[in-house]
Amino acid sequence: MTMSDQDCRVLQALADARQQHGELAELLDFYYDLYQVQFVAKASLPEPEVRDDLAMRQRLAEGIPQLAFDQLGIEPEPFARLVAQISAVLVRHNPAWEADRHEQPAKDLAARARQVFETWDTLTTPKLDAECQPGAQAGDPPMLAVGFALAPYLQRAAEVILPRLDLSLWVKGYCPACGGQPNLALFEASRGARLLFCSRCDGSWNYQRVGCPFCGSEAKQTYYPSQDRVYRLYVCPDCHRYLKTADLREIQRPVYPLVERLVLVGMDLAAQQMGRT
């Protein structure tokens, strides 16, 4: 099945970023190939099970994310094929991981998907540190492949669930759809309001302009602006978590969060060198 127009635009934006950021060529090439596999897979997925409107409103009011693992409708055999495709991408961009590549029973991979869903707060874009770079030696490639294979299911679910929610009722720093934590924020062009983007399902929601979405601290956040004032790295003085942020008031082009958070990998590395998480 053909991927959506929006996903095609993301791939084109990623290709454009590749031309502008030659120093990130390996990273962007890897994610281009990965996104292609994920987007095609997402296009073939059926709609997930959703709760009725009353149940969804109740969960919003109680601060409970909407999505449970069983709603994703993961079938072992198709999921195993997707894991194999993503494993091939991982190995193509990091041949050293070939030794860790081995076939696993489909039911075992589905069980690992549940484990990933319940324990990982970052799936679609893991921390962009050394172990996620092409040529890296660290990490757990089999689990990484499962996490990347789970992402299209979460993205598909978010696309269905979020439009049905009254997000003005949601004031939490984690995703109202899947419970994932943000790894990118945008300041809107019109009002400068802060929009958070989920690291797991790519969903988005508004959050208060002041304060840390990770620990809820209302202390003033330390931030480090880029030279052109377009980007900022916010660091919480209490929990020491960081959040990359782009100011749409300073950007005169279409912005795609899946691309922006990749081209800002330098901020990830700088934050981690400062001991931030």
N, C-alpha and C positions, 0 to 999 in steps of 0.2 A: 504494500500500500504506500502511496505517496505521502511524504511528510507535509505538514501544514505550511501555509504561506509564511506564518510567523517564524517557524523554525528554519525555513529557507532563508529568511532575512537575517536570522542570527548567524547562519553559516556564512552568508555573504559579508556580514560585518566582521566576522572572525577572519575571513580571507583578507579584508581590507586592513585589519589590524596587523596581520602578518606582514603586509607591505610596509606599514609604518613603523613597526617595532621588530626590525631584523634581529636584534639582540635576544628576542624571545621566540625565535623561529622554531626551535625544537619543542618548546612547550605548546605553542599555538598549533603547530602541526599535529601534535598528539591529540589535543582537544578537538581539533577539526575532525579527525578520524573517529574519535570517541563519540562526539555529538551526532555525527552521521548515523552511526549504529543505533544510538539511543533514540534519535528522532524517528527513524524508520520503525523501530520497535514500538514506540509510543503510538504511532499512527495506526497500528494493527490491534491495539488493545481495546477491549470492550469497556463501556462505562463501569466504574466501580459501584458497588452497593452504597447507597446513601441513606442516612437517617431521615425520618420525617421532619417537617419544619419545626414542630414543637420541640422535638428532641434536640435538634441543632441549636435552637435558641437557648434551651436550658444549658447545654454544654458551654455555649458562649458566656452565659451569665456566670457560670461556675468556674470559668477559666480552664476548661478541659478541651484539648484539641479534638477535632471531629473524627479523625481517621484511626481505625484499628487495623492491624495487619490483615485479618481475615477479610476485610472489605476489598482488599486489592485484587482478589481473585487469581492468585498466582497458581498456575498449573505447572507441575514439575517438569514435564518434557519441554514445553516451549521456553520455560525459564532456563533450563539447562542449555538449550541451543543458544540463547542470548548470552549466557555466561561464557560459552565457548567462543562466540564472536568477539566479545570484549577481551577475553584472554588473548586472542590472536592480536588484537590491537596493542595490548600491553606488551606482548613479546616483540611485536614488530618495532616498537619504539624503545624497547629495553631488552635486547637479546639475552642479557644476563638472567632474566627471569624465566627463561625456557626450562631451567632445571626444576622450577617449582610448579610447572604446568603439568597437570595430570588430570585425567578424566575421573569424575566422581559420579556416583549414582544420582539420578535426578532428584530423588526424594531427599537425599542428603543436602543437595544444594538448596532446595526449598526450605529445609529446616535451618540452614545457615542464613537464608534470607530473613527468616523470622528473628534470628539472633541479632542480625545487623539492624533490623528495624527497631528492636527493643533496646539496643545498647549504644548505637552510634548516633551522635547529634549532628554529624556532618557526612553526607553521602555523595551529593552531586559534585562538590568541589572540596575534597579533603584539604586539610591544611597544605598550602602550597609551599611546603618546605622540601628539604633534600630528597626525602623518600618518594615524593611524587614527581620528581623531575626525570626526564629521559636520561637513562644511563645510571640511575640510582641503584644501590645495592641493598638498601634497607627496606623494611616494610613487610607486609604479608600479602603477596600478590593474589593468592586464591581468594582471600577475604575481600581484597580491594575489587576484584572482578565481580564478586557477588554484590558488593555495594553499588558499583556502577551499573550493574544489571537491574538492581532494584529501583534505581532513579526514575526510569520511564514510567513505572507503575505509580510512583509517588507524584510525578509531574502530571500524569493523566488524571489522577484523583483530585489534585489541587485545581486543575482547570475546570473540573465539574463542580467541586464543592464550594470554592471561594465565591463565585458569583451568586450563590444562594444565601450567603451570610450577610447579616447587617454588621459590618466590621466596625461601625461606630461603637458597638458594645464591647469591643475587644481592646483591652488596655495592657496586655501582657507583652513581654519582650521575646516570647517564643511564638512559633507559627500557629495560627488558629486552625490550620488544616492538618498538619502532621506532627506538630510539636517540636520541629527542628529549630535550631538557633540561627540567627542571622549571620551572614558573613559579608554583607554589603549594605550600605544605606545610601539613599539619594535625598538631596534637598530638592523639593519640587520647584519647577520654574515659576509657577504662579504665586505661591504663598511662602515658599521656603520651608514648608512642612517636611518632616522627616518620614521617609518611607523605608521600611526594612524589607530585606529580601532573604528568604529562607535558603539555607545551605542544602537542604534535603530535597524539597519539592519545587523550589523556585517560586513559591507563592510570595505574595507581598501584602503588607498591611501598614497602616499609619501607626506611628508611635510618637510619644511626646518628644519635643525638641531637646529638652534638657534631661540628663540622667543616663544611666547605664542600663541597656536592655538585658544584660546578663545577670547582674546581681540586684538590680533595682535601686542602686544608690542614686541619690539626687545630688551628690557632690559634683562640683564643677569638673567636667572632663578636661584633661590635658589633650591638646591637639597639635599636630604637626602639619602645616599646610605645604602643598607643593609650591614650587616657585611661581607657577602661573595662577595659583589660588583656586584651581579647579578641583583639586583633590585634598582630602584631609585624612589624617590617621588619628583617630580618637583613642585615648587610653584611659581606662577607669583607674582613679587613684586608690580605690578600695579593693577590687578583685583583680586588677591588673590585666583584664581582658582588653582586647583592642578591636576596633571596627573601622574598616575602610569606608570612606564616604566620598561621593562625587556630588558636586554642586551643579545642578542643571541650570541654574541661573547664569553660569559661566560657560556653558557648552552650547555651541550653535550647530548641533548635528543630532541625529537620532542616537539614542543611548540604549544599549542592550545589556542588562545586568550580567548575563552569562559571559559576555565578552569583557565588560569592564572589570569584573573581579579577577580575570586572568591577566589583563595588561597591568594591573596594580600589584602583581606578584612582588615587586620590589618593596612595597610597603609590608607585605607579609614577612619577608626576610629581614627587613629592618626591625620590625617589632619583635621578632623572635630573637634577634641578636641582643635586644634590650632585655630579654627575659620575659617578654609578654606572651600570652597564650591565646 
